[in-house]
Amino acid sequence: MSDEEFGPQLTLPPLSAEVRRSRKRCLDLFYSTNRLEPIANFQELQRSRVLSKLLAEYPSVVASDGTHSDSSGDVGSGTMRQLLHLTDGTNSKSTSSSSSSSSSSAQPLFLMDAQALDTGKTETFTSSANGGGLNPSSSSKSDALFSSQTLSSSSSSSSSTAPLISASAAAVHAVATALQSRARPSIANANLIDAESEAAMRRVEEISRLARSQSRIVTEKARPAQPPPKWHAPWKLMRVISGHQGWVRAVAVEPGNDWFATGAADRTIKIWDLASGTLRLTLTGHVNAVRALVVSPRHPYLFSAGEDKLVKCWDLETNKVIREYHGHLSGVYCMEMHPTLDLLVTGGRDSTARVWDMRTKAQTHTLGGHEQTVHSVLTNSTEPQVITGSIDSTIRLWDLVKNKPRVVLTHHKKAVRTMVGHSREFAFVSGASDNLKKWALPDGVFVSNYSGHNTIINSLALSQDDVLVSGGDDGTLKFWDYATGYSFQEFQTRAQPGSLESEAGIYAMAFDKTGLRLITTEADKTIKVYREDPEATEETHPIDKKGFEAFQRAHKNF
């Protein structure tokens, strides 16, 4: 391709990597801080942003009125429109003869966008005297701006010379000055261009740092202060119930809030009066420890699961087993009823969760994928209808239609032994020895951590008053404000006389239907009932605001 056809070509020595990075940061800053009119073509948008920045910083690059005179002498949109839209001849009003066009040598236009910064390529365009448009020339693989080897133009040309546009404003200004004086820039001028470019980039970086610091200050001032946690009364021990001969591993409260059931390692299920704590009934039938209990809210049924691989359905009107669900290959550790459908979901040591038709005893789904014991399960009326937590430290949100997990959460680093769902929010909390984590459904988006309970978490409970309680294997109970993650109370349970200190672990817990009583089942074979202190007020037990602020800073919940 000859110079007569597309105008003289320019070549400068390649710039350093530091200068290239500075230019890219300058353009990125400009892209993020300038608002331009929408342009349909994304490439045109990039180029228009670069051009607008350069023309705003260095107006001397173009004519004082921002327009360009074509070969006919009329002043039109010319250069600006050509650079923004890259049209070929759309703005041409050329009526000059072939002799005048041959005497007017066209000057090249250089345009660099974000992609060119990454690849080191520059698109070259020349303003054709007879067409008035921009014709693409060959792409230079050098880094670059312009070249200093060849820059010549006919001194006899009477028409306006198209400016040179580049990603470096300083270089553009220097070369444009050379064009206006019709002088060929020397190697010294090229070095000057490079030096001015580096100095300009340094100034831009200083301005950028100042702008970022001011932006942070404004953001911090504009950000509203986080509200303090909701005040909750402290909890205290109300009653201790004895009767089981082994570790009490499961608890379930009847929907009518009249009684509750517990299951233990002594292979029995006991039904207790909630108001007085007296024993009403003992059910026998399991041949190993009872690990999970569920009371149906729609039927007079009690479901139990144990380490004997069996899931049993008890008719509470006759106090007899009416159905058994066979399919698990090992002990069953967790169980939950579907809130709207007659489905029962169980999980166990065979690393699977199984979905059962409650009436026909048919197994409708086998949810496999966990590598270790499925230790906790949740159900929802909408997708995801089943959520499982495992000893392999993962949580899976299942799509029952496709019979596969829709999301696998791997944030926990330790075994997930328990989970609890919120009754009003579409969210749940999972418990492990590394952290308690709050998740938003349906996609399992991580919300926040509840940090500070550094032990194996066996059980979680959440009241209607947004009191979250976690029970540890070391016998510690920790009470949290669900909304803020602030722990307002913590204490250690006492093992009953005659028990070992190591038998203070808390295995299961549940609030009653009013949320005013908390029932815990423990390794010392007892059942403990807690309630709020009726004499506590905000004046006698105020919120530790300084402690809450320190908690926020330490755990970065906000």
MIZALO-282033 format. One record per residue (C-alpha): residue number from 1; x negated, y, z negated. Coordinates in steps of 0.2 Angstrom, whole numbers, plus 5000, padded with zeros to 4 digits. Layout:
<atoms>
 num    x    y    z
 NUM    X    Y    Z
...
</atoms>
This chain:
<atoms>
 num    x    y    z
   1 5000 5000 5000
   2 4992 5017 5005
   3 4991 5033 4996
   4 4999 5042 5011
   5 5014 5031 5008
   6 5017 5032 4990
   7 5005 5046 4984
   8 4988 5045 4975
   9 4986 5032 4961
  10 4979 5036 4944
  11 4969 5025 4933
  12 4961 5029 4915
  13 4951 5018 4905
  14 4961 5006 4894
  15 4965 5013 4877
  16 4961 5005 4860
  17 4973 4993 4851
  18 4976 5005 4837
  19 4982 5019 4849
  20 4994 5006 4857
  21 5001 5002 4840
  22 5003 5020 4836
  23 5012 5023 4852
  24 5024 5009 4849
  25 5027 5015 4831
  26 5031 5032 4838
  27 5043 5025 4850
  28 5051 5014 4837
  29 5054 5028 4826
  30 5061 5039 4840
  31 5073 5025 4845
  32 5079 5023 4827
  33 5081 5042 4823
  34 5088 5049 4840
  35 5106 5048 4845
  36 5109 5049 4864
  37 5124 5047 4875
  38 5128 5029 4880
  39 5120 5023 4896
  40 5127 5007 4904
  41 5110 5000 4908
  42 5099 4995 4893
  43 5083 4998 4903
  44 5089 5015 4908
  45 5093 5019 4889
  46 5075 5014 4884
  47 5068 5025 4897
  48 5079 5040 4894
  49 5075 5039 4876
  50 5056 5040 4879
  51 5059 5054 4892
  52 5070 5064 4881
  53 5057 5063 4867
  54 5043 5068 4878
  55 5052 5082 4886
  56 5057 5089 4869
  57 5040 5088 4862
  58 5031 5095 4878
  59 5043 5106 4888
  60 5028 5112 4899
  61 5028 5095 4907
  62 5043 5100 4918
  63 5049 5117 4924
  64 5055 5129 4911
  65 5074 5126 4915
  66 5072 5107 4915
  67 5075 5106 4934
  68 5066 5101 4949
  69 5066 5109 4966
  70 5067 5097 4981
  71 5059 5100 4998
  72 5073 5110 5003
  73 5070 5123 4990
  74 5086 5121 4981
  75 5085 5118 4962
  76 5095 5103 4957
  77 5095 5089 4944
  78 5080 5082 4953
  79 5067 5075 4941
  80 5078 5072 4926
  81 5091 5063 4935
  82 5078 5053 4945
  83 5070 5047 4929
  84 5086 5043 4919
  85 5095 5034 4933
  86 5080 5029 4945
  87 5091 5032 4960
  88 5083 5031 4977
  89 5088 5047 4987
  90 5104 5051 4978
  91 5099 5068 4974
  92 5090 5072 4990
  93 5094 5087 5000
  94 5079 5086 5011
  95 5082 5095 5027
  96 5064 5098 5031
  97 5055 5092 5047
  98 5043 5078 5048
  99 5029 5090 5049
 100 5033 5098 5033
 101 5036 5082 5024
 102 5019 5075 5030
 103 5010 5091 5023
 104 5018 5088 5006
 105 5010 5075 4997
 106 5020 5067 4984
 107 5014 5065 4966
 108 5017 5049 4956
 109 5028 5048 4941
 110 5023 5036 4927
 111 5036 5029 4915
 112 5034 5017 4901
 113 5047 5009 4891
 114 5047 4997 4875
 115 5044 4982 4886
 116 5029 4990 4894
 117 5021 4994 4877
 118 5022 4976 4873
 119 5016 4969 4889
 120 5003 4983 4894
 121 5012 4986 4910
 122 5017 5003 4917
 123 5030 5006 4931
 124 5024 5019 4944
 125 5036 5029 4954
 126 5033 5042 4967
 127 5043 5056 4973
 128 5045 5054 4991
 129 5046 5071 5001
 130 5058 5064 5014
 131 5069 5055 5002
 132 5068 5064 4986
 133 5071 5049 4976
 134 5059 5038 4966
 135 5051 5023 4975
 136 5043 5009 4964
 137 5025 5007 4966
 138 5014 4993 4960
 139 5013 4989 4942
 140 4996 4992 4933
 141 4991 4978 4921
 142 4980 4990 4911
 143 4986 4997 4895
 144 4989 5013 4899
 145 4994 5029 4903
 146 4986 5037 4918
 147 4971 5035 4927
 148 4957 5048 4929
 149 4949 5041 4944
 150 4960 5048 4957
 151 4971 5062 4955
 152 4973 5073 4971
 153 4987 5083 4979
 154 4988 5094 4994
 155 4985 5112 4989
 156 4995 5117 5004
 157 5011 5109 4997
 158 5024 5122 4994
 159 5037 5111 4985
 160 5037 5108 4967
 161 5026 5094 4961
 162 5034 5080 4951
 163 5027 5079 4934
 164 5019 5064 4927
 165 5028 5055 4912
 166 5020 5044 4900
 167 5023 5036 4883
 168 5009 5047 4876
 169 5015 5065 4876
 170 4997 5072 4874
 171 4991 5063 4889
 172 5006 5069 4899
 173 5003 5087 4894
 174 4985 5086 4899
 175 4988 5078 4916
 176 5002 5089 4920
 177 4991 5104 4917
 178 4979 5097 4929
 179 4992 5095 4942
 180 4998 5113 4940
 181 4980 5119 4943
 182 4978 5107 4958
 183 4962 5101 4950
 184 4955 5083 4950
 185 4953 5078 4931
 186 4936 5072 4927
 187 4930 5058 4916
 188 4928 5072 4902
 189 4946 5076 4905
 190 4950 5058 4903
 191 4941 5057 4886
 192 4950 5073 4881
 193 4966 5065 4885
 194 4962 5050 4875
 195 4956 5060 4860
 196 4972 5071 4860
 197 4983 5056 4861
 198 4975 5048 4846
 199 4977 5065 4837
 200 4995 5066 4842
 201 4998 5049 4836
 202 4990 5052 4819
 203 5001 5068 4817
 204 5017 5058 4822
 205 5012 5044 4809
 206 5010 5058 4795
 207 5027 5065 4800
 208 5035 5047 4800
 209 5028 5043 4782
 210 5035 5060 4776
 211 5052 5056 4784
 212 5053 5039 4776
 213 5048 5045 4759
 214 5062 5059 4760
 215 5074 5046 4766
 216 5071 5035 4751
 217 5073 5049 4740
 218 5090 5054 4748
 219 5095 5036 4747
 220 5091 5034 4729
 221 5100 5050 4725
 222 5115 5045 4735
 223 5117 5027 4729
 224 5130 5026 4715
 225 5125 5019 4698
 226 5130 5001 4695
 227 5144 5000 4683
 228 5141 4992 4666
 229 5147 4974 4663
 230 5164 4972 4657
 231 5165 4970 4638
 232 5169 4953 4632
 233 5172 4947 4614
 234 5159 4935 4607
 235 5164 4917 4605
 236 5162 4907 4589
 237 5165 4888 4584
 238 5183 4885 4580
 239 5184 4866 4578
 240 5174 4850 4579
 241 5183 4834 4584
 242 5176 4816 4581
 243 5182 4800 4587
 244 5171 4793 4602
 245 5158 4781 4599
 246 5147 4786 4613
 247 5141 4802 4623
 248 5156 4811 4628
 249 5154 4814 4647
 250 5170 4821 4654
 251 5184 4833 4649
 252 5201 4838 4658
 253 5215 4849 4652
 254 5233 4845 4656
 255 5241 4859 4667
 256 5254 4862 4654
 257 5241 4866 4642
 258 5248 4854 4629
 259 5234 4841 4628
 260 5217 4837 4635
 261 5208 4821 4639
 262 5190 4816 4636
 263 5180 4801 4643
 264 5164 4794 4635
 265 5151 4781 4636
 266 5161 4770 4624
 267 5171 4766 4640
 268 5187 4774 4633
 269 5198 4788 4638
 270 5206 4798 4623
 271 5220 4810 4624
 272 5220 4824 4611
 273 5233 4837 4605
 274 5226 4854 4611
 275 5233 4864 4597
 276 5229 4853 4582
 277 5215 4842 4589
 278 5223 4826 4583
 279 5221 4810 4593
 280 5237 4805 4603
 281 5232 4790 4614
 282 5217 4779 4619
 283 5216 4772 4636
 284 5205 4757 4639
 285 5201 4749 4656
 286 5184 4754 4662
 287 5169 4742 4659
 288 5156 4756 4659
 289 5154 4774 4654
 290 5168 4786 4660
 291 5160 4800 4670
 292 5174 4810 4677
 293 5192 4814 4673
 294 5206 4824 4683
 295 5224 4827 4679
 296 5235 4830 4693
 297 5245 4846 4693
 298 5259 4839 4704
 299 5261 4821 4698
 300 5261 4812 4681
 301 5244 4805 4685
 302 5227 4805 4677
 303 5212 4799 4687
 304 5196 4793 4680
 305 5179 4787 4687
 306 5165 4778 4679
 307 5148 4770 4681
 308 5157 4754 4685
 309 5160 4760 4703
 310 5179 4761 4700
 311 5191 4775 4702
 312 5207 4772 4693
 313 5224 4781 4693
 314 5234 4781 4677
 315 5252 4783 4676
 316 5255 4794 4660
 317 5273 4788 4658
 318 5268 4770 4656
 319 5250 4773 4651
 320 5244 4760 4663
 321 5233 4759 4679
 322 5244 4759 4694
 323 5230 4761 4708
 324 5211 4758 4710
 325 5200 4764 4723
 326 5186 4753 4729
 327 5172 4758 4740
 328 5158 4766 4731
 329 5142 4756 4730
 330 5136 4762 4713
 331 5142 4773 4699
 332 5154 4787 4702
 333 5149 4803 4694
 334 5161 4817 4699
 335 5179 4819 4705
 336 5191 4832 4711
 337 5208 4833 4718
 338 5213 4843 4733
 339 5223 4858 4728
 340 5237 4856 4741
 341 5235 4838 4749
 342 5237 4821 4741
 343 5218 4818 4743
 344 5205 4813 4730
 345 5187 4817 4732
 346 5173 4807 4723
 347 5154 4807 4723
 348 5142 4795 4716
 349 5125 4787 4715
 350 5127 4780 4733
 351 5123 4797 4739
 352 5140 4799 4747
 353 5156 4808 4744
 354 5172 4799 4748
 355 5189 4806 4752
 356 5204 4795 4747
 357 5222 4795 4751
 358 5229 4796 4734
 359 5245 4786 4738
 360 5239 4772 4750
 361 5221 4770 4742
 362 5214 4772 4759
 363 5197 4780 4761
 364 5200 4793 4774
 365 5182 4801 4775
 366 5164 4796 4770
 367 5153 4811 4768
 368 5136 4805 4770
 369 5120 4816 4772
 370 5113 4818 4754
 371 5097 4809 4750
 372 5101 4807 4732
 373 5116 4806 4719
 374 5131 4817 4723
 375 5133 4825 4705
 376 5146 4838 4708
 377 5161 4841 4720
 378 5173 4856 4723
 379 5188 4857 4734
 380 5197 4871 4742
 381 5214 4873 4751
 382 5205 4881 4766
 383 5189 4877 4775
 384 5177 4872 4768
 385 5189 4860 4760
 386 5175 4850 4751
 387 5159 4856 4744
 388 5146 4844 4736
 389 5130 4847 4726
 390 5117 4834 4724
 391 5101 4829 4714
 392 5092 4832 4731
 393 5094 4851 4727
 394 5106 4854 4742
 395 5124 4860 4743
 396 5134 4855 4758
 397 5150 4863 4764
 398 5160 4850 4774
 399 5171 4851 4789
 400 5183 4837 4786
 401 5189 4838 4804
 402 5172 4835 4812
 403 5167 4824 4797
 404 5150 4833 4795
 405 5143 4848 4785
 406 5146 4865 4792
 407 5133 4873 4781
 408 5119 4865 4771
 409 5112 4877 4757
 410 5094 4874 4752
 411 5091 4889 4740
 412 5090 4878 4724
 413 5073 4870 4720
 414 5080 4859 4707
 415 5095 4846 4706
 416 5112 4854 4707
 417 5122 4845 4694
 418 5137 4856 4692
 419 5148 4869 4702
 420 5163 4879 4697
 421 5175 4889 4709
 422 5183 4906 4705
 423 5202 4906 4704
 424 5204 4922 4713
 425 5189 4925 4723
 426 5184 4914 4738
 427 5167 4910 4729
 428 5159 4898 4718
 429 5144 4896 4706
 430 5131 4882 4706
 431 5120 4877 4692
 432 5103 4870 4692
 433 5088 4872 4681
 434 5080 4885 4692
 435 5095 4897 4692
 436 5113 4899 4693
 437 5118 4905 4710
 438 5134 4913 4716
 439 5140 4910 4734
 440 5153 4918 4745
 441 5164 4907 4755
 442 5168 4901 4768
 443 5150 4902 4775
 444 5141 4899 4759
 445 5132 4916 4759
 446 5121 4919 4744
 447 5127 4933 4733
 448 5116 4934 4717
 449 5107 4924 4704
 450 5111 4922 4686
 451 5094 4920 4678
 452 5089 4916 4661
 453 5096 4899 4656
 454 5080 4889 4658
 455 5085 4871 4655
 456 5094 4857 4664
 457 5112 4864 4667
 458 5125 4850 4665
 459 5141 4860 4666
 460 5149 4876 4670
 461 5166 4884 4666
 462 5174 4900 4672
 463 5189 4908 4663
 464 5202 4919 4671
 465 5194 4934 4662
 466 5178 4931 4672
 467 5168 4924 4658
 468 5156 4911 4665
 469 5148 4898 4653
 470 5134 4887 4656
 471 5130 4872 4645
 472 5112 4865 4644
 473 5104 4848 4641
 474 5095 4856 4626
 475 5112 4861 4618
 476 5112 4879 4623
 477 5127 4889 4628
 478 5125 4904 4638
 479 5140 4916 4641
 480 5139 4928 4657
 481 5149 4942 4664
 482 5154 4934 4681
 483 5154 4951 4690
 484 5137 4958 4685
 485 5128 4942 4680
 486 5124 4950 4663
 487 5122 4937 4648
 488 5131 4944 4633
 489 5129 4929 4621
 490 5119 4914 4619
 491 5118 4901 4605
 492 5112 4884 4601
 493 5125 4870 4596
 494 5122 4860 4581
 495 5122 4841 4581
 496 5134 4833 4569
 497 5125 4826 4553
 498 5117 4809 4556
 499 5113 4813 4575
 500 5096 4816 4582
 501 5091 4833 4587
 502 5089 4827 4605
 503 5108 4823 4605
 504 5113 4841 4605
 505 5115 4841 4624
 506 5131 4848 4632
 507 5138 4836 4646
 508 5155 4844 4651
 509 5166 4859 4647
 510 5182 4867 4652
 511 5193 4882 4647
 512 5211 4879 4643
 513 5224 4886 4655
 514 5225 4902 4645
 515 5206 4905 4645
 516 5206 4908 4626
 517 5198 4891 4621
 518 5183 4883 4627
 519 5181 4864 4625
 520 5164 4856 4626
 521 5159 4838 4625
 522 5142 4834 4619
 523 5129 4820 4616
 524 5132 4819 4598
 525 5148 4810 4601
 526 5159 4826 4596
 527 5170 4838 4605
 528 5169 4856 4600
 529 5182 4869 4603
 530 5177 4888 4604
 531 5187 4904 4604
 532 5184 4922 4605
 533 5181 4931 4588
 534 5197 4940 4585
 535 5189 4953 4574
 536 5176 4959 4587
 537 5178 4976 4595
 538 5168 4986 4607
 539 5162 4996 4592
 540 5156 4981 4582
 541 5149 4972 4596
 542 5144 4985 4610
 543 5136 4981 4626
 544 5118 4982 4626
 545 5116 4994 4641
 546 5097 4995 4639
 547 5096 4977 4640
 548 5107 4976 4655
 549 5096 4989 4664
 550 5081 4979 4660
 551 5090 4963 4666
 552 5094 4971 4682
 553 5076 4977 4685
 554 5069 4960 4680
 555 5080 4949 4691
 556 5085 4961 4705
 557 5103 4957 4705
 558 5107 4974 4714
</atoms>
